[in-house]
Amino acid sequence: MPMQLNVGDVVKLKKKHPCGGYDWEILRVGADFRIKCTTCQRQVWLPRKEVERRITKIVVHADSGQNFDDDGNI
């Protein structure tokens, strides 16, 4: 079952971007995702499967605007 990811969510990925950032904002969802590095604003397209595999945690949910700690608690 696919993860519940929405436009505006900020996620942390396993590997850092060459600019040094780990956090990415989701700009488009579907079979392919468009994500933007929150550090350098670079945008990339990745397949859903690849994005879901690389996510370590959801930092901010766009619908609630709430931040989560390392345990996934609000």
PAKOLKOL-37191 format. One record per residue (C-alpha): residue number from 1; residue in one letter; chain; y, z, x. Coordinates in steps of 0.5 Angstrom, whole numbers. Layout:
<recs>
+-----+-----+-------+-------+-------+-------+
!   n ! res ! chain !    c2 !    c3 !    c1 !
+-----+-----+-------+-------+-------+-------+
! NUM !   A !     A !     Y !     Z !     X !
...
+-----+-----+-------+-------+-------+-------+
</recs>
This chain:
<recs>
+-----+-----+-------+-------+-------+-------+
!   n ! res ! chain !    c2 !    c3 !    c1 !
+-----+-----+-------+-------+-------+-------+
!   1 !   M !     A !     0 !     0 !     0 !
!   2 !   P !     A !     7 !    -2 !     3 !
!   3 !   M !     A !    12 !     4 !     5 !
!   4 !   Q !     A !    18 !     5 !     0 !
!   5 !   L !     A !    23 !     2 !     4 !
!   6 !   N !     A !    30 !     0 !     1 !
!   7 !   V !     A !    36 !    -4 !     4 !
!   8 !   G !     A !    41 !     1 !     7 !
!   9 !   D !     A !    35 !     6 !    10 !
!  10 !   V !     A !    36 !     8 !    17 !
!  11 !   V !     A !    29 !     8 !    21 !
!  12 !   K !     A !    27 !    10 !    28 !
!  13 !   L !     A !    22 !     5 !    31 !
!  14 !   K !     A !    17 !     7 !    37 !
!  15 !   K !     A !    20 !     3 !    42 !
!  16 !   K !     A !    28 !     3 !    44 !
!  17 !   H !     A !    32 !    -3 !    44 !
!  18 !   P !     A !    35 !    -6 !    50 !
!  19 !   C !     A !    41 !    -3 !    49 !
!  20 !   G !     A !    38 !     4 !    49 !
!  21 !   G !     A !    38 !     5 !    41 !
!  22 !   Y !     A !    32 !     7 !    37 !
!  23 !   D !     A !    35 !     7 !    30 !
!  24 !   W !     A !    35 !     1 !    26 !
!  25 !   E !     A !    39 !     0 !    19 !
!  26 !   I !     A !    35 !    -4 !    14 !
!  27 !   L !     A !    39 !   -10 !    11 !
!  28 !   R !     A !    33 !   -14 !     7 !
!  29 !   V !     A !    27 !   -13 !     5 !
!  30 !   G !     A !    21 !   -17 !     3 !
!  31 !   A !     A !    15 !   -21 !     6 !
!  32 !   D !     A !    20 !   -21 !    12 !
!  33 !   F !     A !    25 !   -15 !    14 !
!  34 !   R !     A !    32 !   -16 !    17 !
!  35 !   I !     A !    34 !   -10 !    21 !
!  36 !   K !     A !    40 !    -8 !    25 !
!  37 !   C !     A !    41 !    -4 !    31 !
!  38 !   T !     A !    46 !     2 !    29 !
!  39 !   T !     A !    48 !     2 !    37 !
!  40 !   C !     A !    50 !    -5 !    38 !
!  41 !   Q !     A !    49 !    -8 !    31 !
!  42 !   R !     A !    44 !   -14 !    34 !
!  43 !   Q !     A !    40 !   -16 !    28 !
!  44 !   V !     A !    33 !   -19 !    28 !
!  45 !   W !     A !    28 !   -21 !    23 !
!  46 !   L !     A !    21 !   -18 !    23 !
!  47 !   P !     A !    15 !   -19 !    19 !
!  48 !   R !     A !    14 !   -13 !    14 !
!  49 !   K !     A !     7 !   -11 !    17 !
!  50 !   E !     A !    11 !   -11 !    24 !
!  51 !   V !     A !    16 !    -6 !    22 !
!  52 !   E !     A !    12 !    -1 !    18 !
!  53 !   R !     A !     7 !    -1 !    24 !
!  54 !   R !     A !    13 !     1 !    29 !
!  55 !   I !     A !    17 !     6 !    24 !
!  56 !   T !     A !    16 !    13 !    27 !
!  57 !   K !     A !    20 !    16 !    21 !
!  58 !   I !     A !    26 !    15 !    16 !
!  59 !   V !     A !    32 !    18 !    18 !
!  60 !   V !     A !    36 !    17 !    12 !
!  61 !   H !     A !    34 !    14 !     5 !
!  62 !   A !     A !    40 !    10 !     2 !
!  63 !   D !     A !    38 !    12 !    -5 !
!  64 !   S !     A !    39 !    19 !    -4 !
!  65 !   G !     A !    44 !    19 !     3 !
!  66 !   Q !     A !    40 !    25 !     5 !
!  67 !   N !     A !    38 !    26 !    12 !
!  68 !   F !     A !    31 !    28 !    14 !
!  69 !   D !     A !    29 !    33 !    20 !
!  70 !   D !     A !    23 !    31 !    25 !
!  71 !   D !     A !    18 !    34 !    20 !
!  72 !   G !     A !    20 !    30 !    14 !
!  73 !   N !     A !    24 !    35 !    10 !
!  74 !   I !     A !    31 !    35 !     7 !
+-----+-----+-------+-------+-------+-------+
</recs>
